[in-house]
């Protein structure tokens, strides 16, 4: 029997704040009338800020220790608190963007904010996972909340379709996740990740172990939108309310990757099944190359900006997979820090990009086609400038956060495993160059085309603050990357 101690609760205060705040917001919505959206949004942001501040305090206090909680079900370490802080901050920004989108487009769903916090609590649970059971609970806690709020815009056929596709693909991947966990338990007799790592080090060719690991590759490839398991992403991102598309592309995707890090880098990393015909890293390396290429080629053909950002998100998933492979094959703490830095930079940039898309659309015209952005720099130069910062960061242009994210990932991959990932880095660099073409299409439309009708963006202090914070940190992470790499663990 597990004996609970004070530390078991003390070291998971951020997670508890998110979960309790989420439940309270859902209950509070039933008793709140009138202008409840702004009130509930403010409370959700306060809960996220509380989780973020407590994560910072625990990050500073825990040092290089790794503390097991609840008998090893959870692990408290610096990685967990960096990611929990990222999830909390990203959710606060998404909530600030969502309130004004609801008001403008008249879809009043107050419980949305509680569901966002519960999804974030599930993501935080993944960042602290020390057991496969915790991995499954975290994935399902996050996914079920997202299933609910993806269909929050009632009466919207694209939104309903997006929610249904995400639900079907999510349920399918959850089946793979449960089956893979069952196979690993059958092979090792334990759900504990550290115990699985010890077993795998002595029995790397165990058939159940190998098959279970490969089944989990499929499950998590669905969660992060890697090709060929990406079919749900473009329609889901396009059909969902725009701020929620940003939440899905940042928090949910980053949570999927940290689950992959906890399983593969910690249980099967180093010299345990990294390469070879049955090695998981070989599969992820192939998926990374295919995902980057397919995502970028598909994005080139898109005329709708949310769909373009969706395929861009798929391409970035391939880039992060390069870092995951480097972590798994023994690149060490430097590769892990590079992945975490990339996740922070990508999340802030993506939320900002979807936030600008949400902000410039009026009730009568959401401006979702790239041609609709023509001449934005003339009437709203600051909005065009902020969007340009986000797009150039996604494209990897210095001195922005996206450039250093790619630089750190690629440099770690080149140095890993006697440069056996050099071919993958070459493909990644070529894909980064290719991505500039579709990012610059939007920039060209904003600055070098005549306006097509007047822009009537939402008048929202919360949205302006959220976009300003995203742009500030994207620039700051690029100008001063060393401090952020230190925070990430490098």
N, C-alpha and C positions, 0 to 999 in steps of 0.2 A: 504494500500500500504506500502511496506517495504521501509524505508528510509535508504539508504546506508551511512555509515560513514567511516572515515579513518581507524578505527580499524577493520572494516570488511575485508579490504584488508591486513592490516598490519599483522594480526594474521594468515593469510593463505599464507604468503610469500613462505613457502616451497612447498606447493601444486602448487602455480602459477609458481614457478621456474621449477618444473617438467613438468607441462603441456605445458608451452611456449617453453621450451627446446625441448620437444618431437616434437611439431609441426615444429619448426625451423629445426630440424635435418631431418625430412621427406622432407621438401622443399629443404634443402641444398643438399641432396643426388642427386637430379635431376640435379644439376649444378656442381657436383664434379666428376672429372675424375682421373684416375690413382690410386694411393695408397690411395683410399678414406676410406677404412675400418679402418685403424689405425687412420686416422684423425677424422672420425666420432666417433670412439670409445673413443678417447681422449675427444672430446666435450661432449659426453654423461656422461663420468665419471666426468667431470668438473661440469655439471649440477647436478649430484647426490651429489657431494661434497658440492656444494652451498646449496642444499636443506638440507643436513645433518647439515651443520654448522648453517644455519638459524634455524633449529629445536632445536639445542642445545641452541642457544641464547634465543629463545622464551621459551624453557623449564625452563631455569634459571630465566627468568623474570616473568613468569606468576604465579609462586608459587603454592599455593593450590586453586587458583581461577578456576572457570569454567565460561567462557565468551561465551554468545550466539552471533552468527554472522548471518547476513542475516535473521533476524527475527526468529532465532531458527533453521534454516535449518542446520547450522553447529554449533559445540561446540568446543571451544578451551580450552583444559585442558592439564595436564601433560601427561596423557595417549595418547592423540592424537599425541603429539610431540615425545614421545618415539617410538611409532609405525611408525610414518613418518620417523624418523631418521633410524629406522631399515630397512624400505623398501628402502630408498635411498641408504644406505650402501650396502644392499644385491644386489641391481640392479647394482651398480658400480662394485662389484666383479663379477657378472655374465657377465657384458659387457666385462670386462678384459679377462675373460675366453673364451668368444665367438669369439673375433677377431681372435685369433690364431687357433681356431677350423675351422673357415671359410677359413682361408688361407691354412691350411693343407688339408682340404677335399674339397676345391674348390667349395664352394657355396657362391657366392658373392652377398650379399643382404644388401646394405647400409642402407635402410630404417628401418631395424630391430631395430637399436638402438633408433630411434624415437618412434617406437611402444613399446619398453620396457619401455621407460620413461612415455608414456601415460598410459600404464597398471599400472605403479607405482603410477601415479597421481590418478588413480581410486582407488587403494588400500589405498592411503592416504586420499582420500575423505571418504572412509568407516571409517577410524580411527577417523574422525571428525564429523561423522554423528549425527545429532540431530533430524532427521526426516526419516520416512520410504521412502519418495521420494528420499532423498539423498542416502539412502541405495541402492535403486534400480539403481539410476544413477551411483553410484560408482561400483556396481557389473557389470553392463553392460559396462561401460567405460573400466574396467579392462578386462572383458571377450572378448569383440570384438577385442581389441588389441592382446590378446593372440591367439584368433582364427587365426588372420592374420599371426603372426610370427611363429606359430607352424608348418605351412606348408612352411616355408621359404626355406627349402632345396629342391629346385625343382628337380624333377627327382627321388626322393627317395620314393619308394612305401611305406615303413614303415612309413616315415614321413607324407605322404599324408593320410594314414590310421589313424595315430595318431591324426592328425588335424581334420579329419572328425568325429572320435569318440568323441573327446572333444567338437566339435561344436554341435553334436547331443545331447549329455548329458547336455551340458551347456544350450542349448535352452530349453530342457525339464525342467531343474531346474529353469530357468528364468520364465517359465510359472507358476510353483508352487509358486515362489516368488511373482509374480504379483497377483496371485489369493489370496494368504495369506494376502498380503497388502490390497487388496480390501475388504476382509472379516473383517479385523481389522478396516478399515475405516467405513464400514457399521455398525459395532458395536459401535464405539466411535465417529464417525463424525470428526475425526482429523487424520493427519499423524504425528503429533508431538509426539515424544517418551515420553517426560515427561508428556504430557496430557494423553496419553494412560496409563501410569503408574498410574496416579490419578484415571482414570476411572476403571482400573482393580482392584485397591485396594478396591473400593466400590462395584464392580460387578464381582467378580472372577468367578462366575458360568454362566455368560452370554454365551449362546450357540455359537453365532458368534465369540465371543472373544476366546473361547476355541478352536473351530475348526480352526480359523485363525492362532492361535499360533502353533497348531500341523501341519498345512500345511507349515508354515515357518520352522518348524523342518526338514521336508522332503527336502525343498528347500536348506537349508544350509548344510544338511547332504550330498547332492550331491556335493556341492562346496568344502567341506573339504575331500571328499572321504571316508566317514564313511560307514561301511557295514550296509545294503545290497545295498548301492548306490555307490559302489566303482568300478563297472565293467569297467569303462573307464580308470581308473588310470594305471594299469600295461601296457596295450598296448600303451597308450599315452606316458608314461614316457620312455618306451623302444624305441618307434619309433621316438620320437622327437630328434633333435640334443642334444647331451649330456649336454652342458651348459644350454640350455633352459629347460631341464628336472629339473636341479637344481633350476632354477628360479621358475618354476611351483610348485615344491615341497616346496619351502620356502616362497616366496612373496605371491603367490596366495593362498596358504593354510593358512598362517598367516592372510591374509586379510579376508578370510572366517570366521575365528574364531573371529576376532575382530568385524565383523558384528554381529555374534551371541552374543557376549558380549553386544554390544550396544542395541540389541533388547531384549534378554531374561534376562540378569542380571539387566538391567536398567528399562525395562518396566514391566517385570514379575518376578522380583527377590524378595528376602525376604520372606514375608508371602503370596505372591500372586501366587497361583497355583504352589507351588514348588514340592509337592509330591502328591500322590494319583492317582486314576484311570485316571483322566484327566489332571494330572500335567505334564508340559513339562520336568521337571527334571527327572521324572521317566522314560520317553521315552529316554532322553539322557543318563541316567545311564545304561539302557539296551543296547543302541547302543554302549556305551563305552566298556562294557564287551564283546559284540560280535565282535566289531571292533578289539580290541586288540588281541583276541584269533584267529580269522580268519586270520588277517594280519600276525601274527607270524607263524601260522601253514603253511600258504601258502608260506611264505618266506623260510621256512626250505627246501622246495622241489625244489627251484629254482637253476638252473645251470648257469643262465645268471645274471651278477652282476647288471645291470640296473633294471632288473625285480625284483631282490631281494631287491634292494633299494626302489623300488616302493611299494612292499608289506610292507617293513619296515616303509615307510611313512604312510601307512594305519594304521599300529599298533600304531605309534606315535600319529596319529589323535585320536585314542581311549584314549590314556593317557591324551591328552590335554582336551578331553571331561570330564574326571574325574575332572580336575580343573574347567571347566566351570560349572559343576553341583555344586561344592563346592561354587563357586561365587554366583550362583543363589539361593542357599538355606540359604544364610546368613552368610557365613564364613567371609565376610567383605573384607577390603583392603588387608589383608594378602593373601587371595586366589587370588585376582586379580593380585597382584604383582607376585605371584608364576606362574600364567599363562603367564604373560608378560615375566618373566625371562625364562620360558621354550621356548617360541616362539623365543626369541633372540638366546638362545643356540642351539635350533634345527635348525633354519635357517642357522646360520653360519656353523654348522657341516654338514648339508646336501649339501650346496653349495660347501663346501670343498671336500666332498666325491665324488660328481659328477664331480668336477673339476679335481681330480686325475684320475678318469676314462677317462675323456677327454684328459688329458695331456699325458698319457702313450701310447695312441693309435697313430699309424702312418697312413699314407694315405692308405697303403695296408692292414693294419690289426688293427682294432680298439680295439681288446682284450676285448671283452664284455662277454666272458665266464669266470667263476671263475678259471677254469684250465689254462686259458691264463695268469694268474697272478703268476704262479709257478716261484719261484726263483727271483722275482723282487728285494728282499732285497740284492741279490748278486751284481746285476749290478747297481741298483739305490737305495742305502740304505736310502737316505733322503726321497724319494718318498714313500717308504714302511713305514718309520717311521711316516710320516704325515698321510698316510692312516690309519695306526694303531691307531693313536690318534683319528681320526674321528670315526672309527668303535667302539672303546672302549667307546667313549663319547655317541654314539648312544645306546650302550648297558648299559649305566649307571654305568660305572666303575669309582671310585674316583681316583685321585682328579680332574676330568674333569667336564666341564660344564653340560654334560648330567646327571651326577649323582646328582648334586645339583638341577637341574631342576626337576627330579623325586622326590627327597627328599622333596622339598618344596611343590610340588603338593600333594603328598601323605599325608604329615603331616597336611596340611590344610584340606584335605578331611576327615581325621580321626577325626579331632576336630569339624567338621561341623555337625550341626543338631543332637546333642546328639549321635554321632558316628553311625548314621544310614547308612553312606557310608562305614563302615568298610569292609563289604563283597566285595565291589567294589575295595577297596584298596588291599585286599588280592589277588584278581584276577589279578590286575595290577602288583603286585610284582612278582607273579608266571610267568606272561607273560614276565616281564623284564628278569628273569632268563632264560626263554626259548629262548629269542632273542639272547643271547650270543652264542648259538650254531652256528647260521648261520653267525654272525659277525666273530667269531673265525675261521670259515672255510676259509675265505679270508686271515686272518692273518697266518694261518697254510700254505696256499698255497704260500704266499710270503716268508716265512722264513724257511720252512721245506721241500720244494720240489725242485727238480732240475729244472733249467730253460728249457723251451721249445721254443728255438729260441731266437734270440737277440731282445732286446727292443730298439726301436728307437723313443723315445718320442719327442714331439715338442720342439724346441728350442725357448723359449718365455719368455722374462723378465716379461711381464705383467702377464702371468699365474703363474710364480714363486712367484711374489709379492702377487697376490691374494690368492694363497694357503698358503703362509707364514702368511698373515694377518688373515686368517680363523683359522689356527692352533694356532697362538699367542693368539687370543681372546678366543678360546675354552679352552686353558690352563689357561689363566688369570681369566676367569669367574669361573673356578673350584678352583683355588688357593685362589682367593679373592672374594668369592661370596657375602659377605655382602654389599660391595659397589654397586654391580650390582643390588642386591635386593632393595637397597635404590633408585636407579635410576628407577627401575620398579614400585616403589610405596610402598614398604614394610618397 
